[in-house]
């Protein structure tokens, strides 16, 4: 039987495809601690049968500005993860 932790987190601490498909969102931010004001942050999530990568810019006291939002078919997780990984920032909880 598979350990429940390995279903949701990979050996390097990242969310698995299964976890994201279950509704968890992986986030990264240019701020070192967490997603907050004055940062550029990116999300990888699964919604309505598609993987979605979205990026928001909250720098310079501007209102939240969506930089981009790209969707990938349900069988294209690797391309969604690659786009997410190519964005600046570090993973945040």
N, C-alpha and C positions, 0 to 999 in steps of 0.2 A: 504494500500500500504506500502511495506517495505521501510524503510529509506535506502538510498543508502549507507550511512556510515556503517550500520550494515551488508550490503552485503559483504563489503570488509574488515572490521575489527571487531573482536569479542569484547566482553565487556572488556577483559583484554588487548586490543590493538594489539593483534596478527592478522596476515592476516588469512582470512577465506579460506576454501577449494575452494570456488568460486573464490576468488581473485587470488589464486595461479593457478587455472585452467585457468584464464584469462591472465596469463602471468606474474604476479607479482612474485618476488622472495623474500623469507624470508631469512635473513642472521643473523648469530651470529658470534661473534668474541671474542678472548681472550683479545683483546685490549678494553679498556673501552669506547672509543669514536666512533670508526668507523673501517671499514675494511681498513687496511693499511699495510705497511711493518712491519715486526717483529711480526706477529701474526699468529694464527691458526684460520682459519675461515671456516664456514660450511654454505652451501646453501641448501634450499629446494625449488624446482621449478617444473614446469610441462612443459614437452617438448615432442613432438611427441607422445602424447597419454599416457605418463607415468609420474609418479612422480619420481623425481630424488633427491637423497641426495648426495652432493659432499663435500669433505673436502680438504682444501689446507693448506699447511704449508709454511709460509714465514718467519720463525724465523731464526736467525743466519746468516743474509745476504745471504742466499741461494736463488737460483732462485725459482720461485714458483714451488712447488712440490705437485702433487695431491696425497693425502693419500689414498682416496678411492672414488669410484663413484658407487652408488647402485641404481637400478631402481625398481620401483614397478608398478604393473598393475594399470590401471585407477580407479579400485574399491577398492584399497588398501591404501587410504590416511592415515588411522589411523596408519598403520605400518610405513609408511614413516615419519609421524610426530613424532612417538615414537623414531625412530632412530635419527632424527634431535634433538629432545629434550634431548637425552642421551649424546650428545656431549658437550664438555666444552665451556664456553663462555656465553656472554650476547647478547640479540637481539640488532641489530643496524639498523639504517634507511638506 
